[in-house]
Amino acid sequence: MTVALLRGEYMQVEVRVFSGLEKFLDQKRFGEPFSVEVQDNWDLRSLLDHLSIPKEQVFTKLVNGKHQELDYKLNDGDRVSLFPPVGGG
């Protein structure tokens, strides 16, 4: 059941960080899901700011398995996965 949120209310998103981004978060491990309470008007940029993860450290942003940009507006229950640039050759 979906419940409409009033402006200023909060919702939950699930976040997973990979390949070194966990160093920005206390006691979070590679790929470990954790819940974050966000305001209903937040986008991915707001989430990164809240988590103190520098935007330039995040290359790939998936929401519910789809690539999104920093201005993607989060929805209750979204599953967010964050990856840094991948090196190699």
VEXTORPA-411868 format. One record per residue: residue number from 1; residue in three letters; x, y, z of N, C-alpha, C in turn. Coordinates in steps of 0.2 Angstrom, whole numbers, plus 5000, padded with zeros to 4 digits. Atoms other than C-alpha are relative to their C-alpha. Example, Ala and Ser with C-alpha at 12.3 -4.5 7.8 and 13.67 -1.06 7.14 Angstrom:
# residues 2
+-----+------+------+------+------+------+------+------+------+------+------+
! pos ! code !  nc1 !  nc2 !  nc3 ! cac1 ! cac2 ! cac3 !  cc1 !  cc2 !  cc3 !
+-----+------+------+------+------+------+------+------+------+------+------+
!   1 !  ALA ! 5004 ! 4994 ! 5000 ! 5062 ! 4978 ! 5039 ! 5004 ! 5006 ! 5000 !
!   2 !  SER ! 4996 ! 4994 ! 4999 ! 5068 ! 4995 ! 5036 ! 4996 ! 5005 ! 5003 !
+-----+------+------+------+------+------+------+------+------+------+------+
This chain:
# residues 89
+-----+------+------+------+------+------+------+------+------+------+------+
! pos ! code !  nc1 !  nc2 !  nc3 ! cac1 ! cac2 ! cac3 !  cc1 !  cc2 !  cc3 !
+-----+------+------+------+------+------+------+------+------+------+------+
!   1 !  MET ! 5004 ! 4994 ! 5000 ! 5000 ! 5000 ! 5000 ! 5004 ! 5006 ! 5000 !
!   2 !  THR ! 4996 ! 4994 ! 5001 ! 5007 ! 5017 ! 4995 ! 4996 ! 5006 ! 5004 !
!   3 !  VAL ! 5003 ! 4995 ! 4996 ! 5004 ! 5031 ! 5007 ! 5003 ! 5007 ! 4998 !
!   4 !  ALA ! 4998 ! 4994 ! 5002 ! 5005 ! 5049 ! 5001 ! 5003 ! 5004 ! 5006 !
!   5 !  LEU ! 4996 ! 4997 ! 4995 ! 5018 ! 5059 ! 5011 ! 4998 ! 5008 ! 5000 !
!   6 !  LEU ! 5000 ! 4993 ! 4999 ! 5015 ! 5077 ! 5017 ! 5006 ! 5003 ! 4999 !
!   7 !  ARG ! 4994 ! 4996 ! 5001 ! 5028 ! 5090 ! 5013 ! 5004 ! 5000 ! 5007 !
!   8 !  GLY ! 4996 ! 5000 ! 4993 ! 5042 ! 5089 ! 5027 ! 5000 ! 4994 ! 5003 !
!   9 !  GLU ! 5000 ! 5006 ! 4997 ! 5038 ! 5071 ! 5031 ! 5006 ! 4996 ! 4998 !
!  10 !  TYR ! 4994 ! 5004 ! 5002 ! 5051 ! 5057 ! 5030 ! 4998 ! 4994 ! 4997 !
!  11 !  MET ! 5001 ! 5007 ! 5003 ! 5053 ! 5041 ! 5021 ! 5006 ! 4996 ! 5000 !
!  12 !  GLN ! 4994 ! 5004 ! 5000 ! 5065 ! 5027 ! 5020 ! 5002 ! 4998 ! 4993 !
!  13 !  VAL ! 4997 ! 5003 ! 5006 ! 5077 ! 5022 ! 5007 ! 5006 ! 4995 ! 5002 !
!  14 !  GLU ! 4995 ! 5005 ! 4999 ! 5089 ! 5007 ! 5006 ! 5006 ! 5002 ! 4996 !
!  15 !  VAL ! 4994 ! 4998 ! 5004 ! 5107 ! 5011 ! 5002 ! 5005 ! 4995 ! 5001 !
!  16 !  ARG ! 4994 ! 5005 ! 5000 ! 5122 ! 5000 ! 4998 ! 5006 ! 5004 ! 4996 !
!  17 !  VAL ! 4994 ! 4997 ! 5003 ! 5140 ! 5007 ! 4994 ! 5005 ! 4994 ! 4999 !
!  18 !  PHE ! 4996 ! 5005 ! 5002 ! 5153 ! 4998 ! 4985 ! 5007 ! 5003 ! 4998 !
!  19 !  SER ! 4993 ! 4999 ! 5002 ! 5172 ! 4997 ! 4981 ! 5003 ! 5006 ! 5003 !
!  20 !  GLY ! 4996 ! 4995 ! 4996 ! 5179 ! 5009 ! 4994 ! 4996 ! 5006 ! 5002 !
!  21 !  LEU ! 5004 ! 4995 ! 4998 ! 5164 ! 5021 ! 4996 ! 4998 ! 4999 ! 5008 !
!  22 !  GLU ! 5002 ! 5002 ! 4993 ! 5161 ! 5012 ! 5013 ! 5004 ! 5004 ! 5005 !
!  23 !  LYS ! 4995 ! 4996 ! 4995 ! 5176 ! 5022 ! 5020 ! 4997 ! 5007 ! 5002 !
!  24 !  PHE ! 5003 ! 4994 ! 4998 ! 5165 ! 5037 ! 5021 ! 4995 ! 4999 ! 5005 !
!  25 !  LEU ! 5006 ! 5001 ! 4996 ! 5152 ! 5029 ! 5032 ! 5003 ! 4995 ! 5006 !
!  26 !  ASP ! 4998 ! 5003 ! 4994 ! 5155 ! 5023 ! 5050 ! 4997 ! 4993 ! 5000 !
!  27 !  GLN ! 5002 ! 5007 ! 4999 ! 5153 ! 5004 ! 5053 ! 4995 ! 4997 ! 4994 !
!  28 !  LYS ! 5004 ! 5003 ! 5006 ! 5146 ! 5000 ! 5035 ! 5005 ! 4997 ! 4996 !
!  29 !  ARG ! 4995 ! 5004 ! 5004 ! 5154 ! 4987 ! 5025 ! 4997 ! 4999 ! 4992 !
!  30 !  PHE ! 5001 ! 5000 ! 5007 ! 5155 ! 4984 ! 5006 ! 4993 ! 4996 ! 4999 !
!  31 !  GLY ! 5006 ! 5003 ! 5002 ! 5138 ! 4980 ! 4999 ! 4994 ! 4999 ! 5005 !
!  32 !  GLU ! 5005 ! 5002 ! 4995 ! 5129 ! 4979 ! 5016 ! 4994 ! 5006 ! 5000 !
!  33 !  PRO ! 5005 ! 4995 ! 5000 ! 5112 ! 4987 ! 5015 ! 4998 ! 5003 ! 5006 !
!  34 !  PHE ! 5002 ! 4997 ! 4994 ! 5107 ! 5000 ! 5027 ! 4994 ! 5005 ! 4998 !
!  35 !  SER ! 5006 ! 4996 ! 5001 ! 5091 ! 5011 ! 5029 ! 5002 ! 5007 ! 5002 !
!  36 !  VAL ! 4999 ! 4993 ! 4999 ! 5092 ! 5030 ! 5028 ! 4993 ! 5003 ! 5000 !
!  37 !  GLU ! 5006 ! 4996 ! 5000 ! 5078 ! 5041 ! 5033 ! 5001 ! 5007 ! 4996 !
!  38 !  VAL ! 4999 ! 4994 ! 5004 ! 5076 ! 5055 ! 5020 ! 4994 ! 5004 ! 5000 !
!  39 !  GLN ! 5006 ! 4996 ! 5000 ! 5064 ! 5070 ! 5018 ! 4997 ! 4998 ! 4993 !
!  40 !  ASP ! 5004 ! 5002 ! 5006 ! 5051 ! 5068 ! 5004 ! 5002 ! 5004 ! 4994 !
!  41 !  ASN ! 4998 ! 4996 ! 5006 ! 5059 ! 5081 ! 4993 ! 5008 ! 4999 ! 4998 !
!  42 !  TRP ! 4993 ! 5001 ! 5001 ! 5077 ! 5074 ! 4993 ! 5001 ! 4997 ! 4993 !
!  43 !  ASP ! 4998 ! 5004 ! 5006 ! 5086 ! 5069 ! 4977 ! 5007 ! 4997 ! 5002 !
!  44 !  LEU ! 4994 ! 5003 ! 4998 ! 5102 ! 5059 ! 4976 ! 5006 ! 5004 ! 5002 !
!  45 !  ARG ! 4995 ! 4995 ! 4998 ! 5113 ! 5074 ! 4978 ! 4999 ! 5002 ! 5008 !
!  46 !  SER ! 5002 ! 4999 ! 4993 ! 5104 ! 5077 ! 4995 ! 5002 ! 4994 ! 5004 !
!  47 !  LEU ! 4998 ! 5006 ! 4996 ! 5107 ! 5059 ! 5000 ! 5008 ! 5000 ! 5001 !
!  48 !  LEU ! 4992 ! 5000 ! 5000 ! 5126 ! 5060 ! 4996 ! 5002 ! 5005 ! 5005 !
!  49 !  ASP ! 4998 ! 4995 ! 4995 ! 5127 ! 5076 ! 5006 ! 4999 ! 4998 ! 5007 !
!  50 !  HIS ! 5002 ! 5002 ! 4993 ! 5118 ! 5069 ! 5021 ! 5005 ! 4994 ! 5002 !
!  51 !  LEU ! 4995 ! 5006 ! 4998 ! 5130 ! 5053 ! 5020 ! 5007 ! 5003 ! 5000 !
!  52 !  SER ! 4993 ! 4997 ! 5000 ! 5145 ! 5065 ! 5018 ! 5005 ! 4996 ! 4995 !
!  53 !  ILE ! 4997 ! 5004 ! 5006 ! 5150 ! 5055 ! 5002 ! 5001 ! 5006 ! 4995 !
!  54 !  PRO ! 4999 ! 4995 ! 5005 ! 5159 ! 5067 ! 4990 ! 4997 ! 4998 ! 4993 !
!  55 !  LYS ! 5003 ! 5002 ! 5006 ! 5149 ! 5068 ! 4974 ! 5005 ! 4998 ! 4994 !
!  56 !  GLU ! 4995 ! 5002 ! 5006 ! 5165 ! 5067 ! 4963 ! 5003 ! 4993 ! 5002 !
!  57 !  GLN ! 4998 ! 5007 ! 4998 ! 5169 ! 5050 ! 4972 ! 4995 ! 4995 ! 4997 !
!  58 !  VAL ! 5005 ! 5004 ! 5002 ! 5153 ! 5043 ! 4965 ! 4999 ! 5000 ! 4992 !
!  59 !  PHE ! 5001 ! 5000 ! 5007 ! 5152 ! 5038 ! 4947 ! 4994 ! 4997 ! 4997 !
!  60 !  THR ! 5006 ! 5003 ! 5002 ! 5138 ! 5026 ! 4945 ! 4995 ! 5000 ! 5006 !
!  61 !  LYS ! 5006 ! 4999 ! 4995 ! 5121 ! 5029 ! 4954 ! 4994 ! 4996 ! 4997 !
!  62 !  LEU ! 5006 ! 5004 ! 5002 ! 5108 ! 5015 ! 4953 ! 4995 ! 5001 ! 5005 !
!  63 !  VAL ! 5006 ! 5000 ! 4995 ! 5091 ! 5017 ! 4960 ! 4995 ! 4995 ! 4997 !
!  64 !  ASN ! 5004 ! 5006 ! 5002 ! 5080 ! 5001 ! 4959 ! 5003 ! 4997 ! 4994 !
!  65 !  GLY ! 4997 ! 5003 ! 5005 ! 5093 ! 4994 ! 4947 ! 5001 ! 5004 ! 4993 !
!  66 !  LYS ! 5000 ! 4995 ! 5006 ! 5092 ! 5009 ! 4934 ! 5005 ! 5006 ! 5002 !
!  67 !  HIS ! 4995 ! 4994 ! 5000 ! 5106 ! 5022 ! 4931 ! 4996 ! 5006 ! 5001 !
!  68 !  GLN ! 5004 ! 4994 ! 4999 ! 5100 ! 5039 ! 4938 ! 5006 ! 5005 ! 5001 !
!  69 !  GLU ! 4996 ! 4995 ! 4999 ! 5108 ! 5056 ! 4939 ! 4999 ! 5003 ! 5007 !
!  70 !  LEU ! 5000 ! 4997 ! 4994 ! 5111 ! 5067 ! 4954 ! 4993 ! 5003 ! 5002 !
!  71 !  ASP ! 5007 ! 4997 ! 4999 ! 5094 ! 5076 ! 4952 ! 4994 ! 4996 ! 5000 !
!  72 !  TYR ! 5005 ! 5005 ! 4999 ! 5084 ! 5060 ! 4953 ! 4997 ! 5001 ! 5007 !
!  73 !  LYS ! 5004 ! 4999 ! 4994 ! 5070 ! 5063 ! 4966 ! 4999 ! 4993 ! 5003 !
!  74 !  LEU ! 5001 ! 5006 ! 4996 ! 5070 ! 5049 ! 4979 ! 4993 ! 4999 ! 5002 !
!  75 !  ASN ! 5007 ! 5002 ! 4998 ! 5054 ! 5039 ! 4983 ! 5001 ! 4995 ! 5006 !
!  76 !  ASP ! 5000 ! 5005 ! 4995 ! 5049 ! 5029 ! 4998 ! 5002 ! 4993 ! 4998 !
!  77 !  GLY ! 4998 ! 5007 ! 5002 ! 5057 ! 5012 ! 4997 ! 5005 ! 4999 ! 4995 !
!  78 !  ASP ! 4994 ! 5000 ! 5005 ! 5070 ! 5016 ! 4984 ! 5006 ! 4996 ! 5002 !
!  79 !  ARG ! 4994 ! 5003 ! 4999 ! 5085 ! 5005 ! 4983 ! 5006 ! 5003 ! 4996 !
!  80 !  VAL ! 4994 ! 4996 ! 5003 ! 5101 ! 5015 ! 4980 ! 5006 ! 4996 ! 5001 !
!  81 !  SER ! 4994 ! 5003 ! 5000 ! 5117 ! 5008 ! 4975 ! 5005 ! 5005 ! 4997 !
!  82 !  LEU ! 4995 ! 4995 ! 5002 ! 5133 ! 5019 ! 4974 ! 5007 ! 4997 ! 4999 !
!  83 !  PHE ! 4994 ! 5002 ! 5002 ! 5149 ! 5015 ! 4965 ! 5005 ! 5005 ! 4998 !
!  84 !  PRO ! 4995 ! 4995 ! 5003 ! 5165 ! 5024 ! 4962 ! 5002 ! 4999 ! 4993 !
!  85 !  PRO ! 4997 ! 5001 ! 5006 ! 5174 ! 5026 ! 4946 ! 5004 ! 4993 ! 5000 !
!  86 !  VAL ! 4996 ! 5006 ! 5000 ! 5182 ! 5009 ! 4941 ! 5006 ! 5001 ! 4996 !
!  87 !  GLY ! 4994 ! 4999 ! 5003 ! 5200 ! 5009 ! 4936 ! 5002 ! 4993 ! 4997 !
!  88 !  GLY ! 4998 ! 5006 ! 5002 ! 5210 ! 4996 ! 4927 ! 5002 ! 5000 ! 4993 !
!  89 !  GLY ! 4999 ! 5000 ! 5007 ! 5216 ! 4991 ! 4910 ! 5004 ! 4994 ! 4998 !
+-----+------+------+------+------+------+------+------+------+------+------+
